[in-house]
C-alpha cells in the first residue's frame, strides 16, 4: 500500500496486510506522513511493528519524505535501503530481487534526465537482470505517469518523458505508484497509446492517509480499466513466469459530514481532516463521487496479469509487439461529456404587495367610543398582554376605552397576606396595560404604526 499514513484506516490496512503476507516474505511499500514532525515517525513505526517485524519492507520515497523540511533526513536514517548492493550511489533509487521478481525503486523527486546519476544507474541495472531467474520486473515510484484523476495531473510528465522508453525497451511488467489518493489500474500503455507489450500501470494511493480520497475524474481514457475513490489494499501473487494474480479490495470509504448526534456504525473521525468528516470502516461502503466525470464503484478488482515468455519480454525480441509510437496518442472522439446536472428550480413568484388596512371608530365591529387599530403582521412569534400572540393576522382590531379595560382589582384569596400580594401583582399588571394602551392610542393619533409601540411597551 502507498500513501498509507497513520490513522484508523492505516491501522486496519496494516492488519489486512499482516494477515495476507504473514510468513510469505513479500514486500509492501509504505509512507508515514510525518510532514516534518519527527515524533510521527516513531508513532508510525510503532503502529506498523506487528507487520514489519514479520515481513520485509521495500520503501519508496515520496513528496512527504522531502517536503515540510524533511529533505529525506528522517527517511534515510530510519529506512535503510539496499542501494549499495544494487550498484546505486543513492539510497533513493535501488533494486532488489524478491523471489522471481526484480523490484526497482525510483525517485520521482530526483534528477531523471538521460545522463543523470539515476538514469545511468537504471540503464546498468536493466543490463544486470537475468529474466530466466527473475522473469518479472516491477518498477515503483511515487508520482504517477498515467492517471485519469484530476489530482496531480502531469506532475510526473518530465519523469515519464525521460524514462518511459527505457522501461518499455527492457520489458517492465508492472509500474506501481502512489501520490493520487485513489485506486486505478491501467492496461499496457506506451506514450499514451494502447500497447500490450508495455507495462501495466497501477495507482495505489489509497492506503489510508489523513488527507482523504481524491474523487474527481477526467474522461476515462482507453487504457484506464478500473478506478475507485476509496481506501484499500492489494496483493500480487506470482504464479509462474508468465502469470500473476492481482487482488485489490476496498477496506473503507471517506464520508461526508457526519452528524454528531447519530454517527453511522464503524466510523472513525478522519484525523487532521475536515471537521466532522469521517472514514467508514465497512468494506461494503460506497466511496464519494465528485463532479464532472465520476466513475463506477468497485469493492474489489481481481484479475490475471499475463505476460510473454521471459525470452520475449523485451519488445525487440517479440515480433507480436506493435511498433513504438513516437507521437503521443489521442483518442477522438471521446465519449460525449455527461449532461450538466439540473439547475435549481426557479424561484416561486413573489407574493403581491400587502396593503395596510384602515378603519375608523364606529366601523364594525368597533363602537363609536372604541379606538380602531389596524396591523400588518411583520413580527412573528411575539406576545402581548393585550392580544396574546403578536402580531395577530392582518386586520383591524378594536380597543375599548381604557377605563373599561382597567377594572378594580378582585379579591383572589381569603388569606389576607396572599391576597395583598396578588392585589399588588394585579395593580402592577394594570399599570403595564395602561402604559401599553396609552402608547397605542398616541401612535394612532399621530398616524404611526401602532405595532411599533406595542413591541416597545407591551
Residue pairs with C-beta under 8 A, 6 or more apart in sequence:
1 13
1 17
1 28
1 29
1 30
1 204
1 206
1 207
1 208
1 233
1 234
2 29
2 30
2 31
2 60
2 62
2 142
2 176
2 177
2 178
2 179
2 204
2 205
2 207
3 31
3 33
3 62
3 178
3 179
3 181
3 204
3 205
3 206
3 207
3 208
3 209
4 10
4 13
4 14
4 30
4 31
4 33
4 207
4 208
4 209
5 31
5 32
5 33
5 207
5 208
5 209
5 210
5 211
6 32
6 33
6 40
6 43
6 44
6 47
6 210
6 271
7 208
7 209
7 210
7 268
7 270
7 271
7 279
8 208
8 268
8 271
8 279
8 281
9 207
9 208
9 231
9 251
9 252
9 268
9 279
9 281
10 47
10 207
10 208
10 209
11 47
12 208
12 251
12 252
12 281
13 207
13 208
13 231
13 232
13 233
13 251
14 47
14 48
14 50
14 51
15 50
15 51
16 233
16 249
16 251
17 28
17 51
17 55
17 233
18 50
18 51
18 54
18 55
20 233
20 235
21 28
21 51
21 54
21 55
21 235
22 54
22 55
23 54
24 55
25 55
25 56
25 98
25 99
26 55
26 56
26 98
26 236
27 55
27 56
27 57
27 58
27 96
27 98
27 103
28 51
28 55
28 57
28 58
29 57
29 58
29 59
29 60
29 140
29 176
29 178
29 204
30 48
30 57
30 59
30 207
31 62
31 64
31 65
31 178
31 207
31 209
32 40
32 41
32 44
32 45
32 64
33 40
33 44
33 64
33 209
33 210
33 211
34 40
34 41
34 44
34 64
34 70
34 74
35 64
35 67
35 68
35 70
36 67
36 68
36 69
36 70
38 74
41 74
41 78
45 52
45 78
57 79
58 81
58 96
58 98
58 103
58 105
58 140
59 75
59 79
59 81
59 105
60 105
60 106
60 140
60 141
60 142
60 178
61 72
61 75
61 92
61 107
61 108
61 109
61 142
62 108
62 109
62 142
62 143
62 178
62 179
63 108
63 109
63 142
63 143
63 179
64 70
65 72
65 74
65 75
66 72
66 109
72 92
76 91
80 91
81 91
81 92
81 94
81 105
82 94
82 96
83 89
83 90
83 91
83 92
83 93
83 94
85 94
85 96
86 94
86 95
86 96
86 125
87 121
87 124
87 125
87 128
88 94
88 95
88 121
88 125
89 117
89 121
90 107
90 110
90 117
90 118
92 107
92 110
92 118
93 104
93 105
93 106
93 107
93 110
93 118
93 121
93 122
94 104
94 105
95 102
95 103
95 104
95 105
95 125
96 102
96 103
96 105
97 103
97 133
97 134
99 134
99 238
100 133
100 134
100 135
100 136
100 238
100 241
101 134
101 136
101 137
101 138
101 238
102 129
102 134
102 136
102 137
102 138
103 138
103 140
104 122
104 125
104 137
104 138
104 139
104 140
105 140
105 141
106 112
106 118
106 122
106 139
106 140
106 141
106 159
106 163
107 118
107 141
107 142
108 141
108 142
108 143
108 156
108 159
108 179
109 142
110 116
110 118
111 117
111 118
111 119
112 118
112 119
112 158
112 159
112 162
112 163
113 119
113 158
113 162
114 162
119 162
119 163
119 166
122 163
122 166
123 166
126 166
126 170
129 137
129 170
131 137
131 171
131 310
131 311
131 313
132 310
135 241
135 242
135 307
135 310
135 313
136 173
136 174
136 238
136 241
136 244
136 307
137 170
137 171
137 172
137 173
137 313
138 172
138 173
138 174
138 175
138 176
139 167
139 172
139 174
139 175
139 176
139 199
140 175
140 176
140 177
141 156
141 159
141 175
141 177
142 177
142 178
142 179
143 152
143 155
143 156
143 159
143 177
143 179
144 152
144 156
144 177
144 178
144 179
144 180
144 201
144 203
145 156
145 157
145 159
145 160
145 164
145 175
145 177
145 201
146 186
146 189
146 201
146 223
146 224
147 153
147 180
147 184
147 203
148 184
148 217
148 218
148 219
148 220
148 221
148 224
148 227
149 180
149 182
149 184
149 203
149 214
149 216
149 217
149 218
149 227
150 214
150 216
150 217
150 218
150 290
150 292
151 180
151 181
151 182
151 214
151 216
152 179
152 180
153 218
155 179
156 177
164 190
164 191
165 324
167 175
167 199
168 190
168 195
168 197
168 198
168 199
168 315
168 324
169 314
169 315
169 316
170 314
171 197
171 313
171 314
171 315
172 199
173 199
173 200
173 244
173 305
173 307
173 313
174 199
174 200
174 202
174 236
174 244
174 305
175 199
175 200
175 201
175 202
176 202
176 204
177 201
177 202
177 203
177 204
177 205
178 203
178 204
178 205
178 207
179 203
179 205
180 203
180 205
180 214
181 205
181 206
181 209
181 211
181 212
181 213
181 214
182 203
182 205
182 206
182 213
182 214
182 215
182 227
182 228
182 229
182 230
183 203
183 204
183 205
183 206
183 226
183 227
183 228
183 229
183 230
183 232
183 234
183 248
183 298
183 301
184 202
184 203
184 224
184 226
184 227
184 228
185 200
185 201
185 202
185 203
185 224
185 225
185 226
185 227
185 246
185 248
185 301
185 303
186 200
186 201
186 202
186 223
186 224
186 225
187 194
187 196
187 200
187 223
187 225
188 194
188 195
188 196
188 197
188 198
188 199
188 200
188 223
189 195
189 198
189 199
189 201
189 223
190 197
190 198
190 324
190 325
191 324
191 325
191 326
191 327
191 328
191 329
192 221
192 223
192 325
192 328
192 329
192 330
193 325
193 328
193 329
194 222
194 223
194 329
195 321
195 322
195 324
195 325
196 320
196 321
196 322
197 308
197 315
197 318
197 320
197 321
197 322
200 305
201 223
202 234
202 246
204 234
204 248
205 214
206 213
206 228
206 230
206 231
206 232
207 231
207 233
208 231
208 251
208 252
208 279
210 270
210 271
210 272
210 273
211 273
212 254
212 270
212 273
212 274
212 277
213 229
213 230
213 231
213 253
213 254
213 287
213 288
214 229
215 229
215 254
215 287
215 288
215 289
215 290
215 294
216 290
216 291
216 292
216 293
216 294
217 227
217 229
217 290
217 292
217 293
217 294
217 295
218 292
218 293
219 293
219 334
219 335
219 337
220 227
220 293
220 295
220 335
221 331
222 331
226 298
226 301
227 295
227 298
228 250
228 287
228 295
228 297
228 298
228 301
229 254
229 287
229 288
229 289
229 290
229 295
230 250
230 251
230 252
230 253
230 254
230 285
230 287
231 250
231 251
231 252
231 253
231 254
231 279
232 248
232 249
232 250
232 251
232 252
233 248
233 249
233 251
234 246
234 247
234 248
234 249
235 246
235 247
236 244
236 245
236 246
236 247
237 244
237 245
237 247
238 244
239 245
241 309
241 310
242 306
242 307
242 308
242 309
243 304
243 305
243 306
243 307
244 304
244 305
244 307
245 302
245 303
245 304
245 305
246 301
246 302
246 303
246 304
246 305
247 300
247 301
247 302
248 300
248 301
248 302
249 283
249 299
249 300
250 283
250 285
250 287
250 298
250 299
250 300
251 281
251 283
252 279
252 280
252 281
252 282
252 283
252 285
253 279
253 280
253 282
253 285
253 286
253 287
253 288
254 270
254 277
254 278
254 279
254 280
254 287
254 288
255 264
255 267
255 277
255 278
255 279
255 280
255 285
255 288
256 277
256 288
257 276
257 277
258 264
258 267
258 269
258 276
258 277
258 278
260 276
263 278
264 280
265 282
266 280
266 281
266 282
267 278
267 279
267 280
267 281
268 278
268 279
268 281
269 276
269 277
269 278
269 279
270 277
270 278
270 279
283 299
284 299
286 297
287 297
289 295
289 297
291 341
292 338
293 337
293 338
307 313
308 318
308 320
311 317
312 318
312 320
315 321
315 324
354 376
354 394
356 374
356 376
357 374
357 376
357 394
357 395
357 396
358 374
358 396
359 366
359 372
359 374
359 396
360 372
361 367
361 368
361 369
361 370
361 371
361 372
362 368
363 372
363 396
365 398
366 372
366 396
366 398
367 398
367 400
369 400
369 401
370 398
370 399
370 400
370 401
371 398
371 399
371 440
371 441
371 444
372 396
372 397
372 398
372 399
372 444
373 396
373 397
373 398
373 399
373 440
373 444
373 450
374 395
374 396
374 397
375 391
375 392
375 394
375 395
375 396
375 397
375 450
375 451
376 391
376 394
376 449
376 451
377 391
377 392
377 393
377 394
378 391
378 451
379 390
379 391
379 451
379 455
380 391
381 389
382 389
382 390
382 391
382 455
383 389
383 390
384 390
384 436
384 454
384 458
385 429
385 432
385 433
385 436
385 458
386 433
386 436
386 437
386 454
386 458
387 397
387 454
390 451
390 454
390 455
390 458
391 451
399 437
399 440
399 441
402 434
402 437
402 438
402 441
405 433
405 437
406 430
406 433
406 434
409 423
409 426
409 427
409 430
410 426
411 419
411 423
412 418
412 419
412 422
412 423
412 426
413 419
413 422
432 458
435 457
436 453
436 454
436 457
436 458
439 453
439 454
439 456
439 457
439 458
440 450
440 453
440 454
440 457
440 458
442 453
443 449
443 450
443 452
443 453
444 450
